[in-house]
Amino acid sequence: MGAAAVKDAGVAEGAKPGAAPSFRSAAELREVLERLLSEVDGDPEVGPRLRSARVPHRFVFPDVGVVLNVTASERGEHCLRWKFSEEVEWTPALTLEMDSAVANRYLQGEENLAIAIARGRIHLACEGARAALSFLPVSRALFGRYRAIVERDFPHLALPS
């Protein structure tokens, strides 16, 4: 089977057939997350819910060297601010560290957070229970939007149904 056939079959170039869907590069991960946050920021329901949680958070993807920091925006037209950098003007109250393949499963609602933490696939650090209890329930609102972006623009990341 040629590279084009593997690519058409929904497997990232260079990935083994049957392997879990994965990002083709750090740049692709950033692009997907940028689209997700832009859509959520503009959503009249989800954006304000995430802003009202008031939990600055950080996602770390060590396998691809990507760090994403997100916080509430104080600007009226935006609900969120984000930056792909370790250096930001705010201190994250919650940090989730996971490989990008785990992030793909988690954001599609297919990776249970508690089980992933227990099995060491996701590392959670937070300054207090309030941060986790405020952010984690509202973060589930990201799953449907993420799945829609993947199905529409990045089908090689879709998980088998």
N, C-alpha and C positions, 0 to 999 in steps of 0.2 A: 504494500500500500504506500503510495507516494505521500509527500508532506502535505500536499493540497487535500488529499482524501482524509488524512488524519485531522487536519484543521477543520474541514467541513463536518467531520463527525463530532465536533464539539470538544476536541481535546487540544489543549494548548500546544503550540509548536514545541517540540522537544520533550513533551510529557509522554509517559508510557500509556498506551491504550489501557483503559480500565482504571487509571489513576484518578484520584480526586481532582475535581476542577481546581485550577490554580491561575493566579494572575500571571500574565506573560512577563511583567516587569514591575519595578517599583513605580515607574511613571503611570502604568495602567492602574495600579492600586490607587494612586493619588487622584487620577482622573475620575474613577468611580466614586471615591469618597467626596471629591469636590462637587460632582453632580448631585450626590445624595444630599449633602449639606445645603447646596443652593436651592434644591427643590423643597427641602424641609423648612429652610429659612423663609421661603415665600408662601408656605402653606398657612392659611389663616387659622387652622386648628392646631396642627402639630408644632409649628414654630413657637407660638406663644406658650404652649405647654412645656416645651423644653426650656425656654427662657425663664419661666416662672419657677422651675426647679432650682435655679440659681446654684448649680453645681459645676464649677469649672472642672473639666475632665481631660484626660490625656489617653490616647491610644498609642501603644508602642508595638511596632511590627518588626522585631529584630531580624527576621530572616531576609527582609528586603531593605532594612535600614531606614524605615519611614516612621516618623513621629508626627502625630496630629494632636494639636491642642484645640479645645473648643470651650467657649464660655458664652454667657449671655451678653447680648449687645445692649448698649445704653442708647444707641441711635434708634429713633422712633420707627423708621422704615424697615429695620432689620431686627430679627429676634436673636440671631447668633453671630458670633465672630469666631473665626478659626484661622489657624496658621500651621503650616507644615514645618515645624521647627521645634527644637527643644527649648529654645530661648523665646519666652513670651513675657508680656507685661503682667501676667496673672499667675497665681500659684494653683496648680490643679489640686482639687480636693479628692479626686478619684482618678486612679490610673489603672487601665486594663492593658495588660501585655499579653500578646498572643502572636503566633505565626499567621501569615496572611491567609493560608488555607483554612485555618480555624476561624479567622475573622469572616471569611466568605460564608462558612457554614452558620456561624453565629448570626450574622446580619440577614441571613435568609430564614432565620428562626429554626434552624435544624441542629444547632449546638446548644444544649441545655447549659446555662451558665453555671449552676451549682455543680453539676457533674463534671464540667470542664475544669472548674477550679479544683475540685476534689482529685481529679486525675492529673492535674498539673499542666493541662493544655492552655489554661488561662490563669494568669497571675493577677490578683486584685490587690491593690493597696489603696486605702482611703484613710482620711484623717478622722473619721468618726462614722458611726452607724447612720447618722442623718444624711450624709452625702450619698451613701449607697441606697438607702431607703427612698430618698428623693429622686435620684436619677434612674436607677435600674427599672422601675416599673414604666416610666414614661419613655425610656429608650426602646421599648418594644414597638412603639409607634414607627420606628425606623424600618422595621422588617418588611412590611408591605411595599413601601416606597423603594427599598433596596431591591427586592425581588423584581419589581416592575422595571427598574433600570437595567438589571441584569438580563431579563427576558428580552427587552427591547434592543439594547445596545451592546451587550456583552454575553451572548448566549453560551459561549464556551465556559462561563462561570456558573451556569445554572446547574443545580443539583438534580440528580435523577428523581423523578416523582414516585 
